[in-house]
Amino acid sequence: MAIPTPPLAFIGWFFAIVSFAALAIGILLLHQLFRSGKIPPEYLQSRIISDFALLLVWLIGLVSAFGLLNGFSWGRTGLEYFCWVLIALILLSGGTRLASYHQHPQGEKLTPRGWVVAVAGVLLVALPLVALCGVTIVTLRSDQVRQQFERSQS
């Protein structure tokens, strides 16, 4: 029995829209922070490169999604790469947030209810995104998609 997979058009448009939205929001936020002068010099020296690297990852997702929609074989490879990177970033971000919540200042007490809410919040965001990226990777690696791209290249 074959695993049902989403159509390529859905995958392409979904990642194109999400990548475009992330790029637009990221660029607008950075632009507003630059214009208002609210970015401290320490941030510019340490974190600005990672912010531009993150924008580059979203740009790879956008370009790959349009490549997939137009039937280019590199679009499939690029979108799979984007999904692997997105899974890694989601897991790292969730782990970092939980670790920073766990390392409260000495004066504050870590309540069990607060810990459960933090874990549930991370899982509520992380699990659906990781699952969607996983399904996308399985779909893009399927024989059906591989054959579809081989036919379109001929």
SULCORHU-V606042 format. One record per residue. N is the residue number from 1. RES is the residue in one letter. SS is DSSP state (@ for helix, = for strand, . for the rest). PSI is psi in radians with two decimals (* if undefined). NEAR is the number of other C-alpha atoms within 12 Angstrom. Layout:
BEGIN
n res ss psi near
N RES SS PSI NEAR
N RES SS PSI NEAR
END
This chain:
BEGIN
n res ss psi near
1 M . 2.23 3
2 A . 2.56 9
3 I . 2.23 11
4 P . 2.36 12
5 T . 2.64 23
6 P . 2.66 23
7 P . 2.66 21
8 L @ -0.61 34
9 A @ -0.73 23
10 F @ -0.81 20
11 I @ -0.84 36
12 G @ -0.86 34
13 W @ -0.67 25
14 F @ -0.89 26
15 F @ -0.49 39
16 A @ -0.79 30
17 I @ -0.79 22
18 V @ -0.75 22
19 S @ -0.73 32
20 F @ -0.75 27
21 A @ -0.76 19
22 A @ -0.72 24
23 L @ -0.81 29
24 A @ -0.80 18
25 I @ -0.77 16
26 G @ -0.78 24
27 I @ -0.74 21
28 L @ -0.73 15
29 L @ -0.81 18
30 L @ -0.71 23
31 H @ -0.79 16
32 Q @ -0.72 14
33 L @ -0.68 17
34 F @ -0.80 17
35 R @ -0.65 11
36 S @ -0.21 11
37 G . 0.40 13
38 K . 0.13 15
39 I . 2.03 19
40 P . 2.67 14
41 P @ -0.57 12
42 E @ -0.66 10
43 Y @ -0.76 17
44 L @ -0.62 18
45 Q @ -0.54 12
46 S @ -0.68 13
47 R . -0.27 16
48 I @ -0.58 20
49 I @ -0.70 13
50 S @ -0.58 15
51 D @ -0.74 21
52 F @ -0.57 18
53 A @ -0.69 17
54 L @ -0.72 23
55 L @ -0.63 26
56 L @ -0.69 22
57 V @ -0.77 29
58 W @ -0.60 35
59 L @ -0.69 29
60 I @ -0.73 33
61 G @ -0.74 41
62 L @ -0.85 34
63 V @ -0.72 31
64 S @ -0.67 35
65 A @ -0.75 40
66 F @ -0.58 31
67 G @ -0.70 27
68 L @ -0.76 36
69 L @ -0.54 26
70 N . 0.06 20
71 G . 0.31 26
72 F . 2.37 26
73 S @ -0.52 28
74 W @ -0.38 25
75 G @ -0.68 30
76 R @ -0.81 40
77 T @ -0.77 28
78 G @ -0.71 30
79 L @ -0.62 43
80 E @ -0.77 33
81 Y @ -0.80 26
82 F @ -0.75 34
83 C @ -0.71 36
84 W @ -0.76 26
85 V @ -0.71 25
86 L @ -0.69 30
87 I @ -0.82 27
88 A @ -0.76 20
89 L @ -0.68 23
90 I @ -0.82 25
91 L @ -0.72 22
92 L @ -0.74 17
93 S @ -0.79 18
94 G @ -0.75 26
95 G @ -0.70 20
96 T @ -0.74 17
97 R @ -0.74 21
98 L @ -0.68 24
99 A @ -0.71 16
100 S @ -0.55 15
101 Y @ -0.64 23
102 H @ -0.52 21
103 Q . 1.05 15
104 H . 2.73 16
105 P . 2.70 10
106 Q . -0.60 8
107 G . -0.43 7
108 E . 2.52 11
109 K . 2.33 14
110 L . 1.95 19
111 T . 2.55 13
112 P @ -0.66 12
113 R @ -0.74 11
114 G @ -0.68 17
115 W @ -0.74 21
116 V @ -0.71 17
117 V @ -0.72 16
118 A @ -0.80 24
119 V @ -0.75 23
120 A @ -0.69 16
121 G @ -0.76 18
122 V @ -0.77 26
123 L @ -0.62 22
124 L @ -0.58 17
125 V @ -0.78 19
126 A @ -0.79 26
127 L @ -0.82 19
128 P @ -0.67 17
129 L @ -0.74 25
130 V @ -0.71 26
131 A @ -0.76 20
132 L @ -0.75 25
133 C @ -0.67 32
134 G @ -0.77 28
135 V @ -0.67 25
136 T @ -0.76 37
137 I @ -0.79 29
138 V @ -0.73 28
139 T @ -0.81 31
140 L @ -0.42 36
141 R @ -0.07 23
142 S . 2.70 23
143 D @ -0.63 15
144 Q @ -0.79 20
145 V @ -0.72 28
146 R @ -0.77 23
147 Q @ -0.67 16
148 Q @ -0.72 22
149 F @ -0.61 26
150 E @ -0.67 15
151 R @ -0.68 13
152 S @ -0.44 14
153 Q @ -0.38 13
154 S . * 10
END
